[in-house]
Amino acid sequence: MELSREESEGTNVMLKSGNKDPAIMGNPAIGFFTNKHGLKIKTFKWFVKAPVGIVFLVHSLNSHCRFDYLRHNATILNNEKAVLNDGDNFYVHKDSWIEELNKNGYSVCSLDLQGHGESGCLKGEKTYITNFDDFADDVLQYMNSIHESIINEAAKDNYENEKNAIRQKKRCTRCDLILKDESDVCCSNEDKIITKGLRSRQPGHNQYKRPDYNIAPYKTPIPMYLVGLSMGGNIVLRILELLSQRKYNYYNRLNIRGVCSLSGMLSAKGIRKEPSWKFFYIPMAALSSLLFPTFRFSPSVSCEVFPYLRDIYTYDKIFYDKPITNKFLYTLLKAADNLNKDADKILKDVPILLIHSVNDQKCNHPSAQDFYNKLKTKKKEFHTLEDMEHMITMEPGNERVLKKLVDWLEDTQKTPKVKKKVKKNLRSDTDKSVLPKEASPTQGTGVLTDLPKDKAP
């Protein structure tokens, strides 16, 4: 089936890395899948051999995965200014978060969320969405596709290994048993065949058949981890809430071993207190999301603490540096409220790490702390940063944040030590009375003594 010119061009865009030289961004495997709305969602894979796990990275608002987690080909002159080095090869794998995860044995997968990056958009509008949970659905669909591909690859490898093993073993041309030497047969008459082969319980049926070489299923799914920045931090936690619902039971086969939220959009309490938002943007968003859903009234992204980030945004050809749609703005506010409302539904057995800066001006620290306190997860941790702001994957000091993440990932793989219960000797007084007279008082009590016989009491 031939694609139309428009579809062909769209597919070509989906398969481009964004760099003129893909090697500079680590030669990722680039692809796309079609989500439930018929939108093409662009995907990236940085795989390593024999991974200890797969980390799924979810990007922030207006952004895309390469911008948030790869290094940028620009030089930061000072806190106010950054200079572009190579706009055609803007995304750099070396010394990036993705490279560090690869070095530590993790395969990395990511995607451009719908309405962001180079993925498809509803109504052709960037940053437009009707339901925030659609983001979570897309991530789960991608995770499931990776899970399926791993199972299929493992099954194929097992099949090839078994097939090769069978080919290497020479069998008797008469009784079909595996030969110990290079001869063609191991038996010369029917009696020997009967004794060496497998006698059939039903005469007339094939008496000798080979053992079944069934492919063993992929019994232990590879560990998967979710890491999200800002809006992505909300999405990865929302996934843990949705997985507790019956309609998402299908995805429970995914072996999610940990979730990390970086500067997560975990509450709207802080923004609701600001006068400009309380009295203008929020009321306007509620009304305009119905009347003018694709219009854009919200303010643009600010960079007050690290102004040089404004240059980085400008140099990126894919980053969407414009206000989001009214519908999306109102959806974001409801998403933050829903995350808090359903906090008690989060899966209890999945470790959670929240990393947040006290100076975060977009998703404030107290709100994140309040959400953390609501969590009933068995293993959770809140890590506070003192000298950073919101974009903690690229601000000065992001290396320390990355190290914290890697250490935490390693810690989740440790099997908790189970204390062995010591069985106490419950011998009764009646039992003790039947002990031989020569027995030591310590005999039968589980206590050992090194005293010589002549000094034993």
Order of alpha helices (4+ residues) and beta strands (2+ residues): alpha-beta-beta-beta-alpha-beta-beta-beta-beta-alpha-beta-alpha-alpha-beta-alpha-beta-alpha-alpha-alpha-alpha-beta-alpha-beta-alpha-alpha
